[in-house]
Each structure stands twice: as structure tokens, then as C-alpha cells.
Amino acid sequence: MVRTMANLSGVSMHLQFHQVRYFLALARTLNFTQAAKQCNVTQPALTKAVHKLEEELGGALIHRERRFTQLTELGKMVLPTLEQVFAAAEAVRLQARSYQKKTIARLKIGLSPSISAALITELLWELTTTIPDLRFDLREADANGLVTMLLDGEINSALVGDAVELPERIDRWPLFEERYMLVLPREHVMARKSVIPLHDLHELILLERVGCDVASRFVQACLVDHQGPKLVHSSDQEKHLQQMASAGFGAILAPEHAPRLPSLVAIPIEGDPVRREVQLLAVAGRRYSPALDAFIKIARARDWTGVLDTMRNASAPASNNDNIRRPDAQAASSLFESRLRADRSRDPRIIRSEDREARKVPQPHSVERR
């Protein structure tokens, strides 16, 4: 039984919502018998509840004269307010019921600039099979910014790739380790090499991510025994860096998993001088929503080595003699197929038409793998 506090003309009162619901039905029908049927109660029970409401409000709401029923002046005056109160209460109740049944959920995930959403798209699709109406909100900030957003409740979880000093209130789970590679235009003289020697790096101009110290650490590592690349141009946007690299302004240090423009190619560096550990973050001691709980469990149990291998194979060398990689269309095709599998589990009727579309996706030519 739900009660609400109300105050009309300075009079404090407790309203029971079943009383309000009965009165609203009676106000619509102006007939006690029909109102009782709509509320699925007996007529005496409805009459008693309306009388209780009249006692709380301090006056008659309904006037009965033989076969005619009509609202009193007080009834007409409070009707709009009671309709609003009842509608608001119903909305809250339905939202709470939907949340408990997991029919609606919003998951806010933060990603550092060097972590691509491509890493978690398969994971997110897997979540939608168990929480059908799950809604995602992806945010981007550097590691320190993501920690602040976590503590302020702006995001539920975050993936970071650069080591930062975390407060005690933040839980962290290592997911995987990966190397950084050199991303170059396909026409670059080094683009056909299988591995770039450290002594060749002095010829390079390196594009730097603003707020990321990977490039500077890389230069320092190279300067131990060799002359390192030059840091000239910079940007805080990955898409801008890739456009600049594609235009020939320099090379990019990028995580191995990161998607890239078709005009670019990623080459390993001798000795893998720069590596990083990708971690999952959440606030310690904070109650998890069903969506966040599922996200963390699936992420921690995931075979990230397999995920990285799949992304690596999608851009494998085209032959043993060159290092020009397959277009990212194969990665898009792989994601398209996974979406079809997810949709098939929900509604098999849709798949026939989508399978026809899937067959239209250009498939890469078979290649000889090293």
C-alpha cells in the first residue's frame, strides 16, 4: 500500500493511492458500478475508499442525487492535481518494475583515447542477449579524467591503458598486455618491412598524442643506443593523427589492436620497446547495477588473447613478400556476422533478409599466411 504526503490549503494529509485511483475512475465514469468494475473491486469497497479520501481532504468530492452522480466543486478543483500525482506515481512504479526485471538499463563506459571501442563491441553484443534493452553510453577522457568521472558517478566503468596512480576507492582488474606498433602510410618506404629496426627510426617524424606520454617514452628508449625519431606534430584526436599520417606528415605509435584507416599499415618495432597493460576500472564498494555486474564478469572472463588474435588476423600481411595489409572491410564483415548471430538468437525471421545483405559484403581474397 503506497501513501503520499500532500498539503492543500495548509492541511497536511496522507493519501492512499488506491483511494486516488478509485476516485479517478469514478470521476471518469460518474457511475459507481462501472468504476468498481474498472478497478476490479466491489462497489462497497470503492465507495468506502472514496469516503476515506473525502475525510482526508475535508469535504465531499462526489454528489449523488438519485440516479445521477456528479463531482462537487471541491472534486472538480482537486481532480487535475490528483491526476498528475497518480500519473507520476505510476511512472515511478513502472520504471522500478522494469529495472527489477532488467528490461531497461544504461551502461556508461569510459575509454582512454588510445583504447578503441572495437575492443568491446563483441562484449557489448553479448550483453544485449541477456539484457535486451541495454543502452550504452561511451565516454572518452585520459586516465586521470576517467578516474574522476568514476568517482563522480558519471561513468560506471572504464578501460585504461596507461599506468596511473589510482586512489584506494578504485578497483582494477588487468585484462591483457599488448605492444605498440608503428603506423605508416602504405606508400612509405618502410611499409613493406616485416619489422622496423631501431636504427632506422632516426629517419622518422613521429606524430604525438596530446596528453599521452607513450611517444616520449618511446623516444627515450630509442635514444639509449640509437638516434630516435623526431616529435614534431601533435593532436589530441586519434582521427586527426591518422589523417595526418595518411597525408605523409609522420608516423604514429599505436596499440596493436587499434583500428586504422585503409591507407595506413601497422609494422612491429624491433624488440617491442613499448608495451602496455590494459586494465578495467570500477569504484570499490559501490553497488553494481545488473548491467555493470554482467559487464565486469564477462570482461574479466573473456579470452582477450583470442580477441586480439582475431583483430590481428583481420589485418594480416597480404603475402610473404610485402607487408601491405588487408582493408578493414574484413573486420567490418566479422562484426556484421557476429551481429547476425546475435539477432538470430532474438528473432530468426529477420535473418533471411539480412543474410542476403551479408552476402553482399565484399570478402577479402584468400592469402598465404606466413
Salt bridges, closest charged atoms under 4 A:
GLU65 OE1 - HIS63 NE2 3.73
GLU73 OE2 - LYS76 NZ 3.98
GLU90 OE1 - ARG93 NH2 2.79
GLU126 OE1 - ARG302 NH1 3.09
ASP137 OD2 - ARG139 NH2 3.06
GLU177 OE2 - ARG275 NE 2.88
GLU178 OE2 - HIS257 ND1 2.94
GLU178 OE2 - ARG276 NH2 2.76
ASP200 OD2 - LYS193 NZ 2.49
ASP200 OD1 - HIS199 ND1 2.92
ASP213 OD1 - ARG217 NE 3.43
GLU238 OE1 - ARG209 NH2 2.82
GLU256 OE1 - ARG179 NE 3.20
GLU256 OE2 - ARG312 NE 2.62
ASP272 OD1 - ARG179 NH1 3.46
ASP272 OD2 - ARG275 NH1 3.66
ASP293 OD2 - LYS297 NZ 3.10
ASP309 OD1 - ARG312 NH1 2.39
ASP322 OD2 - ARG192 NH1 3.95
ASP343 OD1 - ARG346 NH2 2.85
ASP347 OD1 - ARG349 NE 3.02
ASP355 OD1 - ARG344 NH2 3.62
GLU357 OE2 - LYS360 NZ 3.18
